């Protein structure tokens, strides 16, 4: 039992009182020597609590009975550099002979909040109890080096869990695959994609509908319950803005012109455009014109792509009320009476475009006439100079060579009447 003595400082009395229940020999001369040593080291006259505990445990306790030094997680005491912590300690007597020699305990400092093990310093060879391990928080005082412990959700030797995605950048609607390494598949999973969507699959797929930067978080617990670990994805998922596709349909039907449709592109954020006019024709022009040769309802599609490669699509319908055949007559009678004696599509006379006109016998498929000149109509003879062509049905075809608007092939049927 530590006895009361006069002349003790307040700090000495505090230490003495804390050790009152234990059989630790006390000598005021030792305390005075200890304070002088610490004063010389500190230079400011203040006693270092960490140094005092180290000397106390290394000296006074070594001469007493065997002791186990355990961690107390309630009061952290700074030791050494900034950010390194050990906890307030308590000593507990262990039964055994006073002559038994023990190895003085060693103060082991570890970073705050690290899971470590503090083994009992006695061994069976010393006659003490079998060593026991206790999981502690932040730091420990131990006779051997502290070592990390794998949690229930982090398999030993497998490395820390790693949440990853197959791509980290995309566009709205892009399907992204998520997976995690070093976690058992049979655990309980909860994925939070950061956009209000969740999944409980071990390896889910997700498509972000809107642009933004998203932190994907995985919460995991073992199938038997226990601690829940929260792991963010290795990288944030960046979804780029998509363009906005839009267009207006403007029909252009004027006298002496080929009726066409003008498509006014009203898209936002686009860099390139792809049109599908619904009749087999396509275009990459921003504001195209197109001629529909047959009547019907056509579904026009526009795909707009921006600088990031994101695409937006829009579709509208266009109704064409009548066929367009270059205003060609349905019949002619080359009999020399001055009425309908020749054949030439009327539009070719006024458009001023390059073309090639061919006329075939619909029965035999024989070519009977061709020209590139709108001022040289067909007169009903083979090549306009040979034999008279018999009455019957003929087929004409015009290959237009005036760019994208009017380019293409036009055809129709014609009756020759004698």
C-alpha positions, 0 to 999 in steps of 0.5 A, spaced: 500 500 500 502 506 498 503 511 504 501 518 505 507 522 505 508 530 506 511 534 500 508 531 494 506 535 488 499 535 486 501 531 480 504 526 484 498 525 489 494 524 483 498 518 480 499 516 487 491 515 488 490 512 482 495 507 484 493 506 491 489 499 489 495 496 487 502 494 490 507 498 487 512 501 491 513 508 491 519 512 493 519 520 493 526 520 492 524 516 485 519 521 484 523 527 485 529 524 480 524 523 475 521 530 475 528 533 474 530 528 469 523 531 465 524 538 467 531 537 463 528 534 457 522 539 456 526 545 458 519 549 460 519 546 467 512 542 465 512 534 467 511 530 460 505 525 462 507 520 456 514 520 459 512 519 466 508 513 464 513 510 460 519 511 466 514 509 471 512 503 467 519 501 465 522 502 472 517 501 478 513 496 475 519 492 473 521 491 480 514 489 483 510 483 481 508 481 474 503 485 471 499 485 464 498 492 461 492 493 457 489 499 453 483 503 456 479 506 450 477 512 454 482 517 455 487 518 449 494 521 451 499 524 446 505 521 445 511 523 440 509 526 433 502 529 432 496 525 430 500 519 434 495 516 440 496 511 445 490 510 451 490 511 458 493 505 461 491 501 468 495 495 471 492 489 474 496 484 478 497 477 476 498 471 481 505 468 481 511 469 484 514 475 486 521 472 484 518 471 477 522 476 472 518 479 466 519 483 460 518 490 461 512 492 457 513 496 451 509 502 449 506 501 442 503 507 438 499 507 432 494 511 428 487 513 431 482 508 429 486 503 427 484 496 429 489 492 433 490 486 438 493 487 445 496 480 447 497 478 454 504 479 456 505 473 460 506 466 457 504 459 459 512 458 460 512 464 466 506 460 470 501 465 468 494 464 464 494 463 457 495 469 452 488 472 450 487 477 445 482 483 445 480 487 439 481 495 441 480 501 438 485 506 436 492 504 439 494 499 444 500 497 449 503 491 447 509 486 448 509 485 441 508 489 435 500 491 433 498 488 427 491 490 423 485 485 423 481 484 417 474 485 418 468 480 417 467 484 410 474 484 408 477 477 407 484 476 410 489 476 405 484 478 399 485 486 399 480 491 401 474 491 397 474 495 391 468 498 387 469 499 380 465 501 374 467 498 366 466 506 364 467 512 368 464 517 363 458 516 359 452 520 356 444 519 358 442 512 357 449 509 357 448 502 361 454 502 366 456 495 369 458 495 376 462 490 380 466 489 387 472 486 388 474 482 395 467 481 397 463 475 398 457 474 393 453 471 398 453 478 402 447 483 403 448 488 398 445 495 397 448 500 391 446 507 391 447 510 384 447 517 387 441 519 382 435 516 386 436 509 384 438 503 388 440 496 387 441 489 391 445 485 386 452 484 387 454 486 380 448 491 377 447 495 371 445 502 371 443 507 366 443 514 368 438 518 365 440 525 366 447 529 366 451 530 372 457 527 376 455 521 381 458 518 387 456 511 387 456 508 394 456 500 396 453 498 403 455 491 404 454 486 410 455 479 411 449 474 410 449 473 417 449 480 419 454 484 423 458 490 421 456 494 415 461 497 410 460 503 406 465 503 400 464 508 394 466 507 387 473 508 385 471 514 381 465 518 380 461 517 374 460 523 369 454 523 365 455 528 359 450 533 357 446 530 351 444 535 345 437 536 344 434 534 337 428 538 334 426 540 327 420 543 323 417 541 316 416 546 311 413 544 304 415 548 298 410 547 292 411 553 287 409 553 280 415 551 275 419 548 281 419 541 283 415 540 290 420 538 295 420 539 303 425 543 307 427 541 314 429 546 318 434 544 324 432 547 330 437 542 334 441 545 340 448 543 342 449 538 336 456 538 332 453 533 326 447 530 324 444 524 320 437 524 317 433 518 314 427 521 310 423 514 310 423 513 303 431 510 303 434 517 302 439 519 307 443 526 308 448 529 313 446 536 311 444 540 317 438 543 313 436 539 308 431 539 302 428 533 300 423 531 294 418 525 295 416 522 288 411 518 291 405 519 295 404 516 302 406 518 309 414 518 311 417 517 318 423 522 318 428 521 323 434 526 325 440 523 330 444 529 333 451 528 336 455 533 340 462 534 341 462 528 347 459 523 342 452 524 346 446 523 341 439 525 341 434 522 336 427 525 334 422 523 329 416 526 325 411 524 320 411 527 313 405 526 308 405 527 301 399 527 297 401 525 290 406 522 286 411 527 283 413 525 276 416 531 273 410 533 270 410 528 265 404 527 260 401 520 261 400 519 253 402 522 246 400 521 239 405 523 234 401 523 228 403 530 226 397 534 227 400 539 232 397 536 238 401 532 243 406 530 237 412 529 242 414 527 249 418 531 254 417 531 262 415 539 263 419 540 269 425 538 265 424 544 260 424 549 266 428 546 271 435 548 268 438 542 271 442 536 268 439 530 266 439 523 262 432 521 259 431 514 257 425 511 253 424 503 253 419 499 250 415 496 256 414 489 252 421 488 249 425 492 254 428 495 248 431 502 249 428 506 243 430 513 245 435 517 250 437 525 250 440 530 255 437 536 252 430 538 254 429 541 247 430 535 243 423 531 245 421 524 243 417 524 236 415 517 237 421 514 232 427 509 234 432 514 236 428 520 233 430 518 226 428 510 225 422 506 224 416 509 227 414 506 234 408 502 234 402 504 239 402 501 246 405 502 253 412 505 254 416 506 260 421 513 261 426 514 266 430 520 268 436 520 272 437 527 275 444 530 276 443 536 280 445 535 287 442 532 293 435 536 293 433 534 286 438 528 284 436 521 284 432 517 279 424 519 276 420 514 272 413 513 269 409 510 264 407 513 257 402 511 252 403 512 245 397 513 241 397 513 233 
